[in-house]
Each structure stands twice: as structure tokens, then as C-alpha cells.
Amino acid sequence: MTTPLFLLRCVQLGLSMADLEMLSIGLINDMYSESRNDDYKYAELATQEDFDRF
């Protein structure tokens, strides 16, 4: 990942320069990855019973 790409991801997440002092590069990458999953429609969602069996 290049610096410009990293900074673009930060802008897409709405992070400020002050935020970057408190977050690691890995955490920001994880946040970006998770933000891309927000609109994914899962075929099946777990129920409480599923979690209890787990």
C-alpha cells in the first residue's frame, strides 16, 4: 500500500489527522475492510440459538 492510497482510505473513513495519531495502520486497514462489508447481504444470519450452540 502506498502512502497516497493509505491517506485516501483515511479520507474515505472520515478520519482526521488527529485521529491518525491514536490509530495504527493495521487498525485503519481493518476499519476500511469492515466498512466495505456493511452493505453485503448475507444469505443467512446467525440466531441466538446458533450462538448458544457455538
N, C-alpha and C positions, 0 to 999 in steps of 0.2 A: 504494500500500500504506500502510495506517495503522500507527501505532506499535503499537497492541494486536495487530494481525494479525501484524506482524513478530515481536513477542515470543512470540506463540502458536507461530509456526513454530520459533522457537528452542527453546521447551519441547518441541515435538514431536520435534526433533532431539536433545534431551538436552543442550543447551548450557548452560553456567553463565554467570553474569555475567562471571566472569574470562575465559572463552573469548571473549566478545564484544569484549574489548579487543584480541585478536590477530587477529580476522577482520573482513573488510569486509562491508558489507551485500550486495554483489553475490555474494561467495563463499557467504554463508549462503543466499541465494536459489538459487544453483546447487546447493548441497548438498541443499536441500529438493526441488528439481525432480528431481534424480537419485535421491533416496530414494523418490520416487513410482514410479520406473521399475524398482525392484528386483523387484517381483512380476510384471512384464509378461512374458508368454510369447511370445517371438519365433518366427515361423513357420520361420525358417531362421537358423542361426548360422554365422558365418564359420569356415572351417578354416584351418590353417596355409598350405595351398596358395593359398587366396584372398588371404591377407595377402602372400604372396610375389609374386603377380601384381600386387597393388596397388602 
